[in-house]
Amino acid sequence: CTFDRTKSIIMKGKETDSLLKHEQGHFDLGEIYTRMMRKKIKETVFKQADISKSMSMIYQLYFEMYAKEQDKYDSETNHSMDAAKQTLWNKNIRKRLEELEKFSGTIVSSKVKK
């Protein structure tokens, strides 16, 4: 997961620590799903003939789950306005990142059979 400052905006007068932490949660959710996808790729034995199709299916699956969770995150935290829910999400996100730490690297190997 990467952050591109040129594609990010800051609304003057709206920059608060709680909003920054909320936005960090969005970024971290992206990293969680990236790690989950790496884990799936590592655990999958691909058939050489359809590796591209299989990889596309994995990507689509995890992207759809990621998008749904992003919406759920905003809904449940009311875009950071519900401090109690935001705290719960922050803890959950941190825990999941720790659980998937071994998939934080950018290189993933997998097995391919003919």
LOVEXGU-491976 format. One record per residue: residue number from 1; residue in three letters; x, y, z of N, C-alpha, C in turn. Coordinates in steps of 0.2 Angstrom, whole numbers. Atoms other than C-alpha are relative to their C-alpha. Example, Ala and Ser with C-alpha at 12.3 -4.5 7.8 and 13.67 -1.06 7.14 Angstrom:
+-----+------+-------+-------+-------+-------+-------+-------+-------+-------+-------+
|  nr | rest |    nx |    ny |    nz |   cax |   cay |   caz |    cx |    cy |    cz |
+-----+------+-------+-------+-------+-------+-------+-------+-------+-------+-------+
|   1 |  ALA |     4 |    -6 |     0 |    62 |   -22 |    39 |     4 |     6 |     0 |
|   2 |  SER |    -4 |    -6 |    -1 |    68 |    -5 |    36 |    -4 |     5 |     3 |
+-----+------+-------+-------+-------+-------+-------+-------+-------+-------+-------+
END
This chain:
+-----+------+-------+-------+-------+-------+-------+-------+-------+-------+-------+
|  nr | rest |    nx |    ny |    nz |   cax |   cay |   caz |    cx |    cy |    cz |
+-----+------+-------+-------+-------+-------+-------+-------+-------+-------+-------+
|   1 |  CYS |     4 |    -6 |     0 |     0 |     0 |     0 |     5 |     6 |     0 |
|   2 |  THR |    -4 |    -6 |     0 |     7 |    17 |    -4 |    -5 |     6 |     0 |
|   3 |  PHE |     3 |    -6 |    -1 |     2 |    35 |    -1 |     3 |     5 |    -5 |
|   4 |  ASP |    -2 |    -5 |     5 |     2 |    48 |   -15 |    -2 |     7 |     2 |
|   5 |  ARG |     2 |    -7 |    -3 |     3 |    66 |    -8 |    -4 |     4 |    -5 |
|   6 |  THR |     3 |    -4 |     5 |    -2 |    73 |   -25 |    -7 |    -1 |    -1 |
|   7 |  LYS |     7 |     2 |     1 |   -19 |    64 |   -25 |    -4 |     1 |     7 |
|   8 |  SER |     3 |    -1 |    -6 |   -23 |    69 |    -7 |    -2 |     7 |     1 |
|   9 |  ILE |     2 |    -7 |    -2 |   -32 |    85 |    -1 |    -1 |     1 |     7 |
|  10 |  ILE |     1 |    -1 |    -7 |   -33 |    93 |    16 |    -5 |     6 |    -1 |
|  11 |  MET |     5 |    -5 |     0 |   -48 |   104 |    19 |     2 |     5 |     6 |
|  12 |  LYS |    -2 |    -4 |    -5 |   -43 |   119 |    28 |    -5 |     1 |     6 |
|  13 |  GLY |     5 |     0 |    -6 |   -50 |   120 |    46 |    -3 |    -6 |     2 |
|  14 |  LYS |     3 |     7 |    -2 |   -55 |   102 |    46 |     6 |    -5 |     2 |
|  15 |  GLU |    -5 |     4 |    -2 |   -38 |    95 |    50 |     1 |    -1 |     7 |
|  16 |  THR |     0 |     2 |    -7 |   -39 |    86 |    67 |     4 |    -6 |     1 |
|  17 |  ASP |    -4 |     7 |    -1 |   -29 |    72 |    75 |    -5 |    -6 |    -1 |
|  18 |  SER |     5 |     5 |     0 |   -45 |    62 |    76 |    -1 |    -2 |    -8 |
|  19 |  LEU |     1 |     1 |     7 |   -48 |    64 |    57 |     6 |    -3 |    -3 |
|  20 |  LEU |    -6 |     3 |     3 |   -30 |    60 |    53 |     0 |    -7 |     2 |
|  21 |  LYS |     0 |     7 |    -2 |   -31 |    44 |    63 |    -5 |    -4 |    -4 |
|  22 |  HIS |     5 |     3 |     4 |   -47 |    40 |    54 |     2 |    -2 |    -7 |
|  23 |  GLU |    -3 |     1 |     7 |   -39 |    42 |    37 |     6 |    -5 |     0 |
|  24 |  GLN |    -5 |     5 |    -1 |   -24 |    32 |    43 |    -3 |    -7 |     0 |
|  25 |  GLY |     4 |     6 |     0 |   -37 |    18 |    46 |    -2 |    -2 |    -7 |
|  26 |  HIS |     1 |     2 |     7 |   -42 |    19 |    28 |     6 |    -3 |    -3 |
|  27 |  PHE |    -6 |     2 |     3 |   -24 |    17 |    23 |     2 |    -7 |     3 |
|  28 |  ASP |    -2 |     6 |    -3 |   -21 |     3 |    35 |    -5 |    -6 |    -2 |
|  29 |  LEU |     5 |     6 |     3 |   -37 |    -7 |    29 |     3 |    -2 |    -7 |
|  30 |  GLY |    -3 |     2 |     6 |   -29 |    -6 |    12 |     6 |    -5 |     1 |
|  31 |  GLU |    -6 |     4 |    -1 |   -13 |   -13 |    19 |    -2 |    -7 |     2 |
|  32 |  ILE |     3 |     6 |    -2 |   -23 |   -27 |    28 |    -2 |    -4 |    -6 |
|  33 |  TYR |     2 |     4 |     5 |   -31 |   -33 |    12 |     5 |    -1 |    -5 |
|  34 |  THR |    -6 |     2 |     4 |   -15 |   -32 |     3 |     4 |    -6 |     3 |
|  35 |  ARG |    -3 |     5 |    -4 |    -7 |   -43 |    16 |    -4 |    -7 |    -1 |
|  36 |  MET |     4 |     6 |     1 |   -22 |   -55 |    15 |     0 |    -3 |    -7 |
|  37 |  MET |    -1 |     2 |     7 |   -20 |   -56 |    -4 |     6 |    -4 |    -1 |
|  38 |  ARG |    -6 |     3 |     0 |    -2 |   -60 |    -2 |     0 |    -7 |     3 |
|  39 |  LYS |     0 |     7 |    -3 |    -6 |   -74 |    10 |    -4 |    -5 |    -4 |
|  40 |  LYS |     4 |     4 |     5 |   -19 |   -81 |    -2 |     4 |    -3 |    -5 |
|  41 |  ILE |    -4 |     2 |     6 |    -7 |   -81 |   -16 |     6 |    -5 |     2 |
|  42 |  LYS |    -5 |     4 |    -3 |     7 |   -89 |    -5 |    -3 |    -7 |     1 |
|  43 |  GLU |     3 |     7 |    -2 |    -5 |  -103 |     0 |    -3 |    -4 |    -6 |
|  44 |  THR |     3 |     3 |     6 |   -12 |  -106 |   -17 |     5 |    -4 |    -5 |
|  45 |  VAL |    -4 |     3 |     5 |    -5 |  -119 |   -29 |    -4 |     1 |    -7 |
|  46 |  PHE |     3 |    -2 |     6 |    -9 |  -112 |   -46 |     1 |    -5 |    -6 |
|  47 |  LYS |    -1 |     4 |     6 |   -11 |  -122 |   -63 |     3 |     5 |    -5 |
|  48 |  GLN |    -4 |    -4 |     5 |     1 |  -115 |   -76 |    -5 |     3 |    -5 |
|  49 |  ALA |     5 |    -2 |     6 |   -13 |  -114 |   -89 |    -4 |     6 |     2 |
|  50 |  ASP |     5 |    -6 |    -2 |   -24 |  -102 |   -79 |     2 |     4 |     6 |
|  51 |  ILE |    -2 |    -4 |    -6 |   -13 |   -93 |   -67 |    -2 |     7 |    -1 |
|  52 |  SER |     3 |    -7 |     1 |   -18 |   -76 |   -75 |    -7 |     1 |     3 |
|  53 |  LYS |     7 |     0 |    -1 |   -36 |   -80 |   -73 |    -1 |    -1 |     8 |
|  54 |  SER |     1 |     1 |    -7 |   -34 |   -86 |   -55 |     3 |     6 |     4 |
|  55 |  MET |    -2 |    -6 |    -3 |   -24 |   -71 |   -50 |    -5 |     6 |     0 |
|  56 |  SER |     5 |    -6 |     1 |   -37 |   -59 |   -57 |    -6 |    -2 |     5 |
|  57 |  MET |     5 |     2 |    -5 |   -50 |   -69 |   -47 |     1 |     2 |     7 |
|  58 |  ILE |    -3 |    -2 |    -7 |   -40 |   -67 |   -31 |    -1 |     7 |     1 |
|  59 |  TYR |     0 |    -7 |    -1 |   -38 |   -49 |   -34 |    -7 |     3 |     1 |
|  60 |  GLN |     7 |    -2 |     0 |   -56 |   -46 |   -38 |    -4 |    -1 |     7 |
|  61 |  LEU |     3 |     2 |    -7 |   -62 |   -55 |   -22 |     3 |     4 |     5 |
|  62 |  TYR |    -3 |    -4 |    -6 |   -50 |   -46 |   -10 |    -2 |     8 |    -1 |
|  63 |  PHE |     2 |    -7 |     1 |   -54 |   -29 |   -19 |    -7 |     1 |     2 |
|  64 |  GLU |     7 |    -1 |    -2 |   -73 |   -31 |   -16 |     0 |    -1 |     7 |
|  65 |  MET |     0 |     0 |    -7 |   -70 |   -36 |     2 |     2 |     6 |     3 |
|  66 |  TYR |    -3 |    -6 |    -2 |   -59 |   -21 |     4 |    -5 |     6 |     0 |
|  67 |  ALA |     4 |    -6 |     1 |   -71 |    -9 |    -3 |    -6 |     0 |     5 |
|  68 |  LYS |     6 |     1 |    -5 |   -86 |   -16 |     8 |     2 |     2 |     7 |
|  69 |  GLU |    -2 |    -2 |    -6 |   -75 |   -14 |    23 |     1 |     7 |     1 |
|  70 |  GLN |    -1 |    -8 |     0 |   -70 |     4 |    19 |    -7 |     3 |     1 |
|  71 |  ASP |     7 |    -3 |    -1 |   -89 |     8 |    18 |    -2 |    -1 |     7 |
|  72 |  LYS |     3 |     2 |    -7 |   -93 |    -1 |    34 |     4 |     4 |     5 |
|  73 |  TYR |    -4 |    -4 |    -5 |   -78 |     8 |    43 |    -3 |     7 |     0 |
|  74 |  ASP |     3 |    -7 |     0 |   -85 |    25 |    38 |    -7 |     0 |     3 |
|  75 |  SER |     7 |     0 |    -3 |  -103 |    20 |    42 |     0 |    -1 |     8 |
|  76 |  GLU |     0 |     1 |    -7 |   -99 |    13 |    59 |     3 |     5 |     4 |
|  77 |  THR |    -3 |    -5 |    -3 |   -87 |    27 |    64 |    -3 |     7 |    -1 |
|  78 |  ASN |     3 |    -6 |     3 |   -98 |    40 |    56 |     6 |     5 |    -2 |
|  79 |  HIS |    -6 |    -3 |     3 |   -82 |    46 |    47 |     4 |     4 |     6 |
|  80 |  SER |    -4 |    -2 |    -6 |   -73 |    48 |    64 |    -3 |     4 |     5 |
|  81 |  MET |     3 |    -4 |    -5 |   -86 |    57 |    73 |    -2 |    -4 |     6 |
|  82 |  ASP |     2 |     4 |    -5 |   -91 |    42 |    84 |     7 |    -3 |     3 |
|  83 |  ALA |    -7 |     1 |    -3 |   -75 |    42 |    95 |     0 |    -7 |     3 |
|  84 |  ALA |     0 |     7 |    -3 |   -80 |    25 |   104 |     1 |    -5 |    -5 |
|  85 |  LYS |    -1 |     5 |     6 |   -82 |    16 |    88 |     6 |     1 |    -4 |
|  86 |  GLN |    -6 |    -1 |     3 |   -67 |    24 |    81 |     6 |    -4 |     4 |
|  87 |  THR |    -4 |     4 |    -4 |   -57 |    17 |    95 |     0 |    -7 |    -1 |
|  88 |  LEU |     0 |     7 |     1 |   -63 |     0 |    93 |     3 |    -2 |    -7 |
|  89 |  TRP |    -3 |     2 |     7 |   -59 |     0 |    74 |     7 |     1 |     0 |
|  90 |  ASN |    -7 |    -1 |     0 |   -42 |     7 |    78 |     4 |    -6 |     3 |
|  91 |  LYS |    -3 |     6 |    -4 |   -38 |    -8 |    90 |    -1 |    -6 |    -5 |
|  92 |  ASN |     1 |     5 |     5 |   -45 |   -20 |    77 |     4 |     0 |    -5 |
|  93 |  ILE |    -5 |    -1 |     6 |   -35 |   -13 |    63 |     7 |    -2 |     2 |
|  94 |  ARG |    -7 |     1 |    -2 |   -19 |   -13 |    73 |     1 |    -8 |     1 |
|  95 |  LYS |    -1 |     8 |    -2 |   -22 |   -32 |    79 |     0 |    -3 |    -7 |
|  96 |  ARG |    -1 |     3 |     6 |   -25 |   -37 |    61 |     6 |     1 |    -4 |
|  97 |  LEU |    -6 |    -1 |     3 |   -10 |   -29 |    55 |     6 |    -4 |     3 |
|  98 |  GLU |    -5 |     5 |    -4 |     0 |   -38 |    68 |     0 |    -7 |    -2 |
|  99 |  GLU |     2 |     7 |     2 |    -8 |   -54 |    64 |     3 |    -2 |    -7 |
| 100 |  LEU |    -2 |     1 |     7 |    -3 |   -52 |    45 |     7 |     2 |    -1 |
| 101 |  GLU |    -6 |    -3 |     0 |    14 |   -45 |    49 |     5 |    -4 |    -5 |
| 102 |  LYS |    -4 |     3 |     4 |    23 |   -59 |    40 |    -1 |     0 |    -8 |
| 103 |  PHE |     1 |    -2 |     7 |    15 |   -54 |    24 |     0 |     7 |    -2 |
| 104 |  SER |    -1 |    -7 |     1 |    20 |   -36 |    25 |     6 |     1 |    -6 |
| 105 |  GLY |    -4 |    -1 |     5 |    34 |   -39 |    12 |    -3 |     1 |    -7 |
| 106 |  THR |     3 |    -1 |     6 |    32 |   -35 |    -6 |     1 |    -6 |    -5 |
| 107 |  ILE |    -1 |     5 |     4 |    38 |   -51 |   -13 |    -4 |    -6 |     2 |
| 108 |  VAL |     4 |     6 |    -1 |    27 |   -66 |   -14 |     1 |    -6 |    -4 |
| 109 |  SER |    -1 |     5 |     4 |    31 |   -83 |   -20 |    -6 |    -5 |     1 |
| 110 |  SER |     6 |     5 |     0 |    18 |   -97 |   -24 |     3 |    -6 |    -4 |
| 111 |  LYS |    -1 |     6 |     4 |    18 |  -114 |   -32 |    -4 |     0 |    -6 |
| 112 |  VAL |     4 |     1 |     6 |    13 |  -118 |   -49 |     1 |    -7 |    -3 |
| 113 |  LYS |     0 |     7 |     3 |     9 |  -135 |   -57 |    -2 |     1 |    -7 |
| 114 |  LYS |     2 |     1 |     7 |     8 |  -140 |   -75 |    -7 |    -2 |    -1 |
+-----+------+-------+-------+-------+-------+-------+-------+-------+-------+-------+
END
